[in-house]
Amino acid sequence: MNRSVNHAGILLGSNIEPEKNLILALKLLSEGFGNLRFSSAWESQSVGSDGPNYLNAAILVETPLDAKAVYQQILRPLENRLGRVRHEDKFAPRTIDLDIVTWNQDTVDQEIWKSAHAALPTSQLLPYLRLHQTGETLSEIAERLAQTVWVRERADVLQRVATMV
């Protein structure tokens, strides 16, 4: 079946000037995709390195593009535009990280939901997304993970984003 519109869930993360870069990325993504829904911003400690804290958010967009085209034509160029430098260390600090985490209501990589920084913002947009492996909903997973690591909602960042998009 050929779809005319695809629904993508995209996770955004930054720990180099995160408030500035997250807001700018959301603004630029709203220009690229038009109508989008976005989660709150969430602050969490850096995983895998001693870098500064991250801010993460998730968005849902509609696009006629396929996943590969969204990544190659929109996400990767936007990361480059915002100064993303790729290192051998996949946990190195970054200005922005953009990943497709859901595609047409399906999880792209089940492993992503092991991390609160991914599950919490995405669960605000897709709370009833059910994982095939466990049968849990994304909101159940997010609630469980929020009890195991330090993470906090950053409503101050959300307010600034809402006025820009």
N, C-alpha and C positions, 0 to 999 in steps of 0.2 A: 504494500500500500504506500503510495507516494503522498507525503504530507505537504500541504502548502505552508503551514506554520508549525515551527518547532518551539518547544518551551524548554529553556535552559536555566538551570540554577547555577549561578556563578559565585564562588567564594573569593573574597578579596582579603588580603592581609598585608600589613606594613609594620615594620619596626624601625624604619629610618624616617624621621619626621612624620610619624604615622597619622597624626590628625590632618596635617596638610595633604599628604599623599592619598589618604583614603578618601577625603572629601573631593579632591581633584579627580581621582579615578571615577568616583560615582558621577560626578558632573559630566565627564567626558563619555562615560558609558551611556548616560541618559541621552546625550546628543547622538550617539551612534545607534542606539536601539529605540529611541523614542520612549514610549510608555514602559516604565519598569516599576516593579515593587521592590522595596528594600527593607531589610531587617534593621534592628538596632545595631549599633557598634558595640563590640565586646572586647574588653581588655583582658589579656592573659599573659602569663610569663612565657618567655621564649622557650621553645622545646628543642633539645639537642645542642644548645649552645648557651653561653653566658650573655647573650646579646640583650638589648633592651626589650621591654615588654612590647607585645604585638597589639594592634587593633585589628579586629576582623569584622566583616559584615558579609551578608549574602544578598544577592539580587535575583529576581526572576525576570526573564525577558522573553519576548516572542520574537522569532526571527524566521525568515524563509531559508536561511543558510543551513547547511548541515554542520555538525559539530566540528569537523576538521576545518571548515572555512571560518567558523566563528573564532576558533583558536588562531589560525594563521592570518586572517584578515583584520581581526579586531583586537583580540586579547594580547597576542604577542607584540604587535606594533605599539599598543598602548603601554605595555610594560617597558618597552624600549624608550618610548617618548618620555616616560616618567623616570628614566635613569636606572632601570633594573640592570644589575650586573650579575651574571650567572657565575657561580663559583663551583669548584669541585665539592666543597662542603655544602650539601643541600640545606643545611640549617643556618647558613650565613645570613646576617642581617640583609634586609632588602627594602627598597623604596616601595615596591608594590609586587604582589604575587596574585595572579588571576588564574583560577582553575575552574573548569566546568565540573561540577559535582553531581548534578542531575541532568538528565536529558529525557524530555517527554515523560516526566514522573518516574523515571527509573534511575537508580543509583549508578553512577559511572564506575565507582570503586568502593566496594563495601568496607574496605579498611579505613576510609576517611571518617567513618562514624565512630571510630575508637577515640577520637580527639574532640574534646569539649569545644575547642576554638572553631571547629567546623560544624559540629552538631547543633550548638546553641543558636547561632544566627540562622542557619538553614531551617531549623525546626520552627522558627517564628513564621516562616513562609510556607513550609510544607509539613505541618505538625502531624498529619495523618499518613505521611509516606511510610509504608511498611517495609521492613527489611525481610527479604525472602528467607534468609538464613535462620533468623531467630523469631520472626513474627512480631517483633517489637515495632512500635511506631517511633518515628524520629523524635517526637516530643518526649516519649518515655526514655529513650536513650539519652537525650540532652539533660533531662532532669536527673538521671542517675549519674552522669558524668560531672554535672555541676556540683555534686556532693563530694567528688574525689579530688578536684584540683581547684586552685585559686583562679577565679574568673569573676569579672564584674561588668555589668551593663554600663555603658557610657552614654547616657541620655543627652549629655551636653553636645556630643559629636552629632548625634542623630538630629538634633534641632538645627544645627548649622547646615546639615545636608538637606533637610526638608525645604529650607528656604532657597536652595540653589537649583534643585531639580524640579 
